[in-house]
Amino acid sequence: MRFLLSSILSLAALAAGYSRISGVVTDQTGAPVPDATVEISGGMDQPKRLQSDTTGRFASTPLPPGTYTLSVTRSGFAPQRLPVSLSDKDSALKIVLSLAAQAYSVTVEGRTSSLDTSSAAHQDAFVLNQQMLAELPVKDGDILNALSSFVNPAGGAAPTIIVDGMERTDAELPLSSIQQVRVNNNAYSAEFPKPGKDRIEIDTKGGDDAFHGGFIVRARNSIFDARNPMADEKPPFSRYGYEANLSGPVLRKRLWFFLDANTELQQQSQAVFAYLPSGILQTDVLSPVTRDSFLGRLDWQATKAQRIGLKYELHIDKTQNGGIGGFSLPDLATSFYHHDYRIEISDQFVLSPDLLNSFRIALGTNTTRVSSANDQPLVIVQGAFSSGGAQVNEWREEPRTDMQDTLTLSKNKSEWKFGATANFHPFRTYNADNFGGTYTFASLAAYEAGQPEQFTVTTGNPLLSFQQDDYAWFAQYERKIGSASLFAGVRNEFQSGLSHYLNLAPRLAAAFAPGKDQRTVIRIGGGVFYDRRPPPVLEQTLRYDGLQTQQFVVTDPSYPALPPAMPGSLAAMTVWRIDPNMTLPRVYQASATVERQLPFGFMLVSDYSYQRGTHLLRALDINAPLPSTGPSQPR
């Protein structure tokens, strides 16, 4: 009866020209801000207090036309206060909260708050903010290597990297440009190809209405290193890094920027210890390394309902005198060059108080070159030394276009999410490795006698072009029912060049908080997760198909002259093929988790996970003899 009366009053208010104030609360990156307090005052006896949900949305009851004041507060963010003029139509707002200045306080309460049962509220989720990132021990600035201890890759594959909502193959980001890192955020989300514990989500910084800047200097010297057993003296080593960042407004409350530049110089020494016919060679060779990166970002609040972002990333790496050390002599030096740029455009639009669309597109090219210092044949003397030329000559260009669109509908205690991604990756590769040939000697005595054991050489066309495109779509639904939460989703992955296009990956999860205090949450879930075929697998089968490139071997060749009739005296080596019935690798995962909130801020989490991989990629020798037909082996 009370519910019916409330509904009748609400309908009567709407009929009388009353309207609602609704909207979404986000941070500067566009991510939703849950649990924000929204207070509406003016034109009423008592202010109305609302709370944003897990997607950052809020909506008031019907209000009469007039001018109101909206105050939005959230811990860790600067408060927002703005006037709202309400007519006979609903008012939809997008409120962007900026980070508050650092402040430290301790609040002791007499009771413990309840736990959240939503799928994104796992208590074993790992979240790193800026302060924690600054204190994280990161060797050589490699944030992904530092975070590898917190993930659990399914099937042994590398974890999925998500940067500002888009999947990436890597994330060479400077630490000062990272706003937040999350692991195991929504374990069974259909939005991503991997489970939560196999996924690293990174949000980068944006500007705000205040200017911020910083300058970092990193230094390391071999004076603090341990002795190298391969060198008489401690090899010299030095590493110096410089990083500067600046952010602030271009147009206050409308347009903001963030800039970060980073450079690193390394001078590392490679210890050589080899046995030559003239005696033992023990020396050090310096290998300079330079790494430069730049990140620039613009965020434009085009309207109250639309936010547009532009981001540019550039990475340049150079290495000289690589591949030297141990038995490898200095004439085996190689040079390495890597150039990678990326342009990303994002558009977030609030279509209605309940509907948010997010579109992103990224363009870029990844270029890598590796070359030898000379083109002489490689000479390998086992157990003694390697000299000549490194026989490495290759380059690789990977232009890419990635597109993604996500639509989120939140209504009451339900949330629907739909999306699709398309990744277009053409490749141009050049590989002339071992085109000059390699001599292998069984021992130093065989080398002095000029009697190599074998000679291997590669011939053919080193240039290869191919393309591999990846596609996916997903749909998911979540609803909170009292102290329980239900989640269901499905994702479909498919790739170009494969005969199977329907790879449905269903995912289900549920959570329940028994008891009135809701200090205990029980979670169960399960799902299917598909992996993709890596581009090097396709490249290997195209390059070593028996026509594009051939590999040959000659036993007991002449030395130092090359064999005169190479094609007639050589035997062909391995030819690679992809199974025409190949399907994508997949992992089946199920888990059960119990979360318990303890006194004094402690949390107890007990988790059981089951994983089973099928159709995993492997190389199979189809020419191997059957067990009963091969040559007999001594027992």
C-alpha positions in Angstrom: 0.0 0.0 0.0 2.9 2.4 0.9 4.6 1.6 -2.5 1.4 2.2 -4.4 0.9 5.6 -2.7 4.5 6.6 -3.4 4.0 5.7 -7.1 0.8 7.7 -7.3 2.4 10.8 -5.7 5.4 10.5 -8.1 3.1 10.3 -11.2 1.1 13.2 -9.9 4.3 15.3 -9.5 5.4 14.5 -13.0 1.9 15.5 -14.3 2.2 18.8 -12.5 5.4 19.7 -14.5 7.9 18.4 -12.0 11.3 17.1 -13.4 14.2 15.1 -12.2 17.9 16.0 -11.8 20.1 13.1 -12.9 23.5 12.5 -14.3 26.8 10.7 -14.0 29.9 11.5 -11.8 33.3 10.7 -13.4 36.9 11.4 -12.7 39.2 13.3 -15.1 39.9 10.2 -17.1 36.2 9.6 -17.7 36.0 6.6 -15.3 32.8 6.5 -13.2 33.1 7.6 -9.6 30.8 5.4 -7.4 29.5 6.3 -3.9 29.8 10.0 -4.5 27.4 12.1 -2.3 25.1 14.4 -4.3 23.3 17.0 -2.3 20.5 19.1 -3.8 19.5 22.3 -2.0 17.3 25.3 -2.7 13.5 25.5 -3.2 12.8 23.0 -0.5 12.8 22.7 3.3 15.4 20.0 3.6 18.3 19.3 1.2 18.0 16.0 -0.7 21.0 13.6 -0.5 21.7 11.0 -3.2 24.4 8.4 -3.7 26.0 7.6 -7.1 25.9 3.9 -8.0 28.7 1.7 -9.2 28.6 3.3 -12.6 28.7 6.8 -11.2 25.0 7.6 -12.0 22.4 9.3 -9.8 18.8 10.5 -10.2 16.5 12.6 -7.9 12.8 12.3 -7.2 10.6 14.7 -9.2 11.2 18.4 -8.2 9.3 21.6 -9.1 10.9 24.0 -11.6 13.4 26.4 -10.2 17.0 27.0 -9.4 18.9 24.5 -7.3 22.4 24.1 -6.0 24.2 20.8 -6.6 27.1 19.8 -4.3 29.1 16.7 -5.1 31.6 15.2 -2.7 33.7 12.1 -2.7 36.7 11.1 -0.6 40.0 11.7 -2.5 38.4 14.3 -4.9 37.9 18.0 -4.7 34.2 18.9 -4.0 32.1 20.3 -6.9 29.3 22.9 -6.4 27.2 24.2 -9.4 23.8 25.8 -9.9 21.1 23.9 -11.8 18.1 25.5 -13.5 15.2 23.0 -13.7 12.4 23.6 -16.1 9.6 21.2 -17.1 12.2 18.7 -18.6 14.6 16.4 -16.8 18.1 17.8 -16.4 21.0 15.4 -17.3 24.4 16.4 -16.1 28.0 15.1 -16.3 30.0 16.1 -13.3 33.8 15.7 -13.5 35.7 15.5 -10.2 39.3 16.4 -9.9 41.7 14.9 -7.5 42.0 16.6 -4.1 45.3 17.6 -2.5 47.0 15.0 -0.4 45.7 14.9 3.1 46.1 12.3 5.8 43.7 11.5 8.6 42.6 8.5 10.7 39.0 7.9 11.5 38.0 5.3 14.1 34.4 4.1 13.9 32.5 2.1 16.5 31.2 -0.4 13.9 32.4 -2.0 10.7 30.7 -1.1 7.4 29.2 -3.8 5.2 30.9 -5.3 2.1 29.7 -4.8 -1.5 28.5 -7.8 -3.5 28.9 -6.2 -6.9 31.2 -8.0 -9.4 33.6 -5.1 -9.4 34.0 -5.1 -5.6 36.3 -8.2 -5.1 38.2 -7.7 -1.9 41.2 -9.6 -3.3 41.3 -7.0 -6.2 44.7 -5.3 -6.2 44.6 -1.5 -6.7 47.7 0.7 -6.8 47.3 4.5 -6.6 49.9 7.1 -7.3 51.5 7.0 -3.8 51.8 3.2 -3.9 53.2 3.3 -7.4 55.9 5.8 -6.2 56.9 3.3 -3.4 56.8 0.2 -5.6 60.3 -1.2 -6.3 60.5 -0.9 -10.1 63.7 -2.0 -11.7 64.8 0.1 -14.7 61.4 1.7 -14.8 59.7 -1.5 -16.1 56.3 -1.3 -14.5 54.9 -4.4 -16.2 57.8 -6.6 -14.8 57.0 -5.3 -11.4 53.3 -6.0 -11.7 53.9 -9.6 -13.0 54.1 -10.8 -9.4 50.4 -9.9 -8.9 48.8 -11.7 -11.9 48.0 -15.3 -12.5 48.2 -15.9 -16.3 45.7 -18.5 -17.5 47.3 -21.2 -19.6 50.8 -19.8 -19.1 50.2 -16.9 -21.6 51.1 -13.3 -21.0 48.5 -11.2 -19.2 46.2 -8.8 -21.0 47.2 -5.1 -20.7 44.4 -2.6 -20.7 45.4 1.1 -20.9 42.6 3.7 -20.6 40.1 1.1 -21.5 41.9 -0.3 -24.7 43.7 -3.6 -25.0 47.5 -3.3 -25.7 50.3 -5.7 -26.4 52.6 -3.7 -24.1 52.6 -0.6 -21.9 55.9 1.3 -21.9 54.5 4.0 -19.7 56.6 6.2 -17.3 55.5 5.8 -13.7 54.6 9.5 -13.3 52.0 9.2 -16.1 50.0 6.4 -14.4 47.0 7.4 -12.3 45.9 3.9 -11.1 46.6 0.2 -11.7 44.0 -2.5 -11.1 44.3 -6.3 -11.1 41.3 -8.7 -10.7 38.7 -6.0 -11.3 35.5 -7.9 -12.1 37.0 -11.4 -12.6 34.5 -12.7 -15.1 33.8 -9.5 -17.2 32.9 -10.3 -20.8 34.3 -7.0 -21.8 37.9 -8.4 -21.8 39.4 -11.6 -23.2 41.1 -12.7 -20.0 39.9 -13.3 -16.4 40.5 -10.7 -13.7 43.7 -12.2 -12.3 45.1 -12.4 -15.8 44.5 -8.7 -16.6 46.3 -5.5 -15.7 44.2 -2.3 -16.1 46.1 1.0 -16.2 44.6 4.5 -16.1 46.8 7.3 -17.2 46.8 10.9 -15.8 45.0 13.8 -17.2 45.1 17.5 -16.5 42.8 19.6 -14.3 42.2 23.3 -13.5 45.5 23.6 -11.5 49.0 23.4 -12.8 51.2 20.5 -11.7 54.7 19.5 -12.6 57.6 17.3 -11.5 61.2 16.4 -12.4 62.8 13.1 -11.5 66.4 12.1 -11.8 67.5 8.4 -11.5 71.1 7.3 -11.2 72.9 4.0 -10.8 76.6 3.1 -11.0 78.7 -0.1 -11.0 80.5 1.0 -7.9 77.6 -0.7 -6.0 77.5 -3.8 -8.1 78.9 -7.3 -7.2 81.9 -8.7 -9.0 81.4 -10.4 -12.4 83.1 -13.9 -12.3 83.8 -13.6 -16.1 85.9 -10.5 -15.7 89.2 -9.7 -14.0 87.9 -6.4 -12.8 84.4 -5.2 -12.1 82.9 -4.2 -15.5 81.8 -0.5 -15.7 78.1 0.3 -15.7 76.2 3.5 -15.5 72.5 4.4 -15.8 71.0 7.9 -15.8 67.4 8.7 -16.2 65.6 12.1 -16.5 61.9 12.6 -16.5 59.8 15.7 -16.5 56.0 16.2 -16.5 53.6 19.1 -16.6 49.8 19.3 -16.5 47.2 22.0 -16.2 44.4 23.9 -18.0 44.4 25.3 -21.5 40.9 26.6 -21.0 39.7 26.3 -17.4 36.8 23.9 -16.9 36.9 23.0 -20.7 40.3 21.9 -21.9 43.3 20.3 -20.0 46.7 18.9 -21.0 49.2 16.5 -19.6 52.8 16.2 -20.9 55.5 13.7 -19.8 59.0 13.3 -21.3 61.5 10.6 -20.3 65.0 9.7 -21.4 67.4 7.1 -20.1 71.1 6.5 -20.9 72.8 3.3 -20.1 76.5 2.3 -20.4 76.7 -1.3 -19.7 79.7 -3.6 -20.2 79.7 -7.1 -21.7 82.3 -9.5 -20.4 84.0 -11.7 -23.0 85.8 -14.9 -21.9 86.8 -17.2 -24.8 89.4 -19.8 -25.7 91.3 -18.9 -28.9 94.1 -20.8 -30.7 96.4 -18.0 -29.4 95.2 -18.4 -25.8 92.5 -17.1 -23.5 90.8 -13.9 -24.4 89.3 -11.9 -21.5 88.0 -8.4 -22.2 85.1 -6.0 -21.7 83.0 -4.3 -24.4 80.8 -1.3 -23.7 77.2 -1.5 -25.0 75.4 1.9 -24.9 71.6 1.9 -24.6 69.3 4.9 -25.0 65.5 4.9 -24.3 63.4 8.0 -25.0 59.6 8.3 -24.5 57.0 11.0 -24.7 53.3 11.1 -23.7 51.0 14.0 -24.5 47.3 14.1 -23.6 44.4 16.6 -24.2 41.0 16.3 -22.6 38.2 18.5 -23.9 34.8 18.9 -22.1 32.9 19.7 -25.3 29.5 19.8 -23.7 28.1 18.8 -20.3 27.4 15.4 -21.9 30.4 14.9 -24.1 34.1 14.5 -23.3 36.7 14.1 -26.1 40.3 12.9 -25.5 43.5 12.9 -27.6 46.6 11.1 -26.6 50.0 10.7 -28.4 52.7 8.3 -27.3 56.3 7.9 -28.7 59.0 5.4 -27.8 62.5 5.2 -29.3 65.0 2.6 -28.1 68.6 2.1 -29.4 71.3 -0.4 -28.5 74.8 -0.8 -29.8 77.2 -3.7 -29.4 74.5 -6.2 -28.5 74.9 -9.9 -28.6 78.4 -9.8 -27.2 79.6 -11.7 -24.0 80.8 -15.1 -22.9 82.1 -17.0 -25.9 80.8 -14.4 -28.3 83.6 -12.2 -29.5 83.3 -8.4 -30.2 83.0 -8.9 -34.0 79.5 -10.5 -33.4 78.1 -7.1 -32.4 74.6 -6.2 -33.4 72.7 -2.9 -33.3 69.0 -2.6 -32.3 66.5 0.2 -33.1 62.9 0.4 -32.0 60.4 3.2 -32.9 56.8 3.1 -31.8 54.2 5.8 -32.0 50.5 5.7 -31.1 47.7 8.2 -31.6 44.5 7.5 -29.6 41.2 9.4 -29.8 38.3 8.8 -27.3 34.8 10.1 -27.3 32.5 9.6 -24.2 28.9 10.8 -24.7 26.1 10.7 -22.1 23.1 9.9 -24.4 20.7 10.1 -21.4 20.9 9.9 -17.6 20.9 6.1 -18.0 22.9 5.6 -21.2 26.6 6.2 -21.8 28.5 5.5 -25.0 32.3 5.3 -25.2 34.2 5.1 -28.5 37.9 4.8 -29.0 40.2 4.5 -32.0 44.0 4.1 -32.0 46.4 4.4 -34.9 50.2 3.7 -34.9 53.2 1.9 -36.3 55.7 -0.3 -34.5 59.1 -0.5 -36.3 62.0 -2.7 -35.2 65.4 -3.2 -36.8 68.3 -5.5 -35.9 71.5 -5.8 -37.9 75.0 -7.3 -37.7 78.2 -5.2 -37.6 79.5 -7.2 -40.6 78.2 -9.8 -43.2 80.9 -12.4 -42.7 79.8 -16.1 -42.1 79.3 -17.0 -38.5 81.8 -19.4 -37.0 80.8 -21.4 -33.9 83.5 -23.4 -32.1 81.7 -25.3 -29.4 83.1 -24.8 -25.9 85.6 -22.2 -27.1 84.4 -19.1 -29.0 82.1 -17.6 -31.7 83.3 -15.1 -34.3 82.7 -13.7 -37.7 79.4 -11.9 -38.4 76.3 -12.4 -36.2 74.2 -13.3 -39.3 71.3 -11.1 -38.1 69.6 -8.8 -40.5 66.0 -8.1 -40.1 63.4 -5.4 -39.8 59.7 -5.4 -39.0 56.9 -2.8 -39.5 53.5 -3.2 -37.8 51.0 -0.5 -38.7 47.9 -1.0 -36.7 44.4 0.4 -36.3 42.3 -0.5 -33.2 38.7 0.4 -32.7 36.4 -0.1 -29.8 32.8 1.0 -28.9 31.0 0.3 -25.6 27.5 1.1 -24.6 26.4 1.1 -21.0 22.8 1.2 -19.8 22.2 1.6 -16.0 18.7 1.6 -14.6 17.8 1.2 -11.0 19.9 -1.8 -9.7 20.5 -3.3 -13.2 23.3 -2.6 -15.7 23.6 -3.7 -19.3 26.8 -3.4 -21.2 27.4 -4.1 -24.9 30.5 -3.6 -27.0 32.6 -4.5 -30.0 36.3 -4.3 -31.0 38.2 -4.6 -34.3 42.0 -4.7 -34.6 43.6 -4.4 -38.1 47.2 -5.4 -38.1 49.1 -5.6 -41.4 52.8 -6.7 -41.2 55.8 -6.1 -43.4 58.9 -8.1 -42.3 62.3 -8.6 -43.7 64.4 -11.5 -42.4 67.8 -12.3 -43.9 69.2 -14.1 -40.9 71.9 -16.6 -41.7 71.9 -15.7 -45.4 75.7 -15.7 -45.2 75.8 -19.1 -43.5 77.1 -20.6 -40.3 80.1 -22.9 -39.8 80.0 -25.2 -36.7 83.1 -26.8 -35.3 83.0 -29.6 -32.7 86.1 -28.4 -30.8 88.9 -26.0 -30.9 91.2 -28.7 -32.3 88.8 -29.2 -35.2 88.8 -25.5 -35.9 92.6 -25.4 -36.0 92.5 -28.3 -38.4 90.0 -26.6 -40.7 87.4 -29.4 -40.3 83.9 -28.0 -39.6 81.2 -30.4 -38.6 78.5 -28.7 -40.7 77.5 -25.6 -42.6 74.0 -24.2 -42.5 72.6 -21.4 -44.7 69.3 -19.8 -45.5 68.2 -18.7 -48.9 65.1 -17.3 -50.6 63.0 -14.1 -50.4 63.6 -12.3 -47.1 60.6 -9.9 -47.7 57.2 -11.0 -46.4 53.9 -9.1 -46.0 50.8 -10.5 -44.3 47.8 -9.3 -42.3 46.1 -10.7 -39.2 42.8 -9.0 -38.0 41.1 -9.7 -34.7 37.4 -9.1 -33.9 35.3 -9.5 -30.8 31.8 -8.5 -29.5 30.4 -8.9 -26.0 27.2 -8.4 -24.0 26.8 -8.6 -20.2 24.2 -8.0 -17.5 24.4 -7.4 -13.8 21.6 -6.9 -11.2 21.6 -6.4 -7.5 18.8 -8.1 -5.6 18.9 -7.2 -1.9 22.1 -8.6 -0.5 22.9 -10.6 -3.6 24.3 -9.8 -7.0 24.0 -11.8 -10.3 26.2 -11.4 -13.3 25.9 -13.0 -16.8 27.9 -12.3 -20.0 29.0 -13.7 -23.3 32.0 -12.8 -25.6 32.8 -14.0 -29.1 36.4 -13.9 -30.4 37.4 -14.6 -34.0 40.4 -13.9 -36.3 41.1 -13.6 -40.0 42.5 -16.7 -41.6 40.7 -19.2 -39.4 37.7 -21.3 -40.4 35.9 -21.0 -37.0 34.2 -17.7 -36.5 31.8 -18.7 -33.7 33.8 -18.9 -30.5 31.3 -18.1 -27.8 32.7 -17.6 -24.3 29.8 -17.6 -21.7 30.6 -16.3 -18.2 28.5 -16.4 -15.0 29.0 -15.1 -11.5 27.0 -14.6 -8.3 27.6 -13.1 -4.9 25.7 -13.2 -1.6 26.2 -11.5 1.7 24.4 -13.5 4.5 23.5 -11.8 7.7 22.3 -8.4 8.6 25.7 -6.8 9.0 26.8 -8.1 5.5 30.4 -8.5 6.7 30.8 -11.8 4.8 30.4 -12.2 1.1 30.4 -15.5 -0.8 31.2 -15.4 -4.5 31.1 -18.1 -7.1 31.8 -17.8 -10.8 32.9 -19.6 -14.0 33.5 -18.9 -17.6 35.4 -19.7 -20.9 38.3 -17.5 -22.0 39.6 -17.7 -25.6 43.2 -16.8 -26.6 44.3 -15.6 -30.0 46.7 -17.0 -32.5 50.0 -15.0 -32.1 51.2 -13.2 -35.3 54.6 -15.0 -35.2 52.9 -18.3 -35.7 51.4 -17.2 -39.0 54.6 -15.5 -40.0 56.6 -18.7 -39.4 54.4 -20.8 -41.6 54.5 -18.2 -44.4 58.2 -17.7 -44.3 59.2 -21.4 -43.9 56.7 -22.9 -46.3 59.4 -24.5 -48.5 59.1 -21.7 -51.2 59.5 -18.3 -49.5 62.6 -19.3 -47.6 64.7 -22.5 -47.5 67.1 -23.7 -44.9 69.9 -26.1 -45.9 72.7 -28.0 -44.1 75.9 -29.5 -45.4 77.9 -32.0 -43.4 81.7 -32.0 -43.5 81.9 -28.9 -45.7 85.1 -27.4 -47.0 86.5 -24.4 -45.0 86.9 -21.5 -45.4 85.6 -21.6 -49.1 81.8 -22.1 -49.5 80.5 -25.3 -51.2 80.6 -24.8 -55.0 77.2 -26.4 -56.0 75.1 -25.3 -53.1 71.5 -26.4 -54.2 72.6 -29.7 -55.5 74.6 -30.7 -52.4 72.3 -29.5 -49.7 69.3 -31.1 -48.0 66.1 -29.1 -47.2 65.2 -28.6 -43.6 61.9 -28.0 -41.7 58.7 -26.8 -43.4 56.0 -25.4 -41.2 52.2 -25.7 -41.7 49.1 -24.5 -39.8 46.4 -27.2 -39.2 43.5 -26.2 -41.4 41.1 -27.3 -38.6 42.9 -25.2 -36.0 40.7 -23.6 -33.3 41.5 -20.9 -30.9 43.1 -21.9 -27.5 40.8 -21.7 -24.6 40.8 -21.9 -20.8 37.9 -23.0 -18.6 37.9 -21.3 -15.2 35.7 -21.6 -12.1 36.2 -20.2 -8.7 34.7 -19.9 -5.2 35.6 -17.1 -2.8 34.7 -16.2 0.8 35.4 -12.6 2.0 35.2 -11.7 5.7 35.7 -8.3 7.2 37.7 -8.4 10.4 38.2 -5.9 13.2 40.8 -3.1 12.9 40.5 -2.9 9.1 41.7 -6.4 8.3 40.2 -8.5 5.6 40.3 -12.3 5.2 39.9 -13.7 1.7 39.8 -17.4 0.9 39.8 -18.3 -2.8 39.7 -21.6 -4.7 40.3 -21.5 -8.5 40.1 -24.2 -11.1 41.6 -23.8 -14.6 41.8 -26.2 -17.5 43.3 -25.4 -20.9 42.3 -27.1 -24.2 43.4 -26.7 -27.8 46.6 -25.0 -26.6 49.1 -24.3 -29.4 51.9 -26.8 -29.9 54.4 -27.8 -32.7 54.0 -31.4 -33.9 56.6 -33.3 -36.0 54.3 -35.1 -38.5 57.3 -36.8 -40.1 58.3 -38.6 -36.9 58.3 -42.4 -37.2 55.7 -44.4 -35.4 56.8 -46.1 -32.2 57.0 -49.5 -33.9 58.6 -48.4 -37.1 61.5 -46.3 -36.0 65.0 -47.5 -35.5 65.5 -49.6 -32.4 67.0 -47.9 -29.4 69.3 -49.6 -26.9 67.7 -50.1 -23.5 
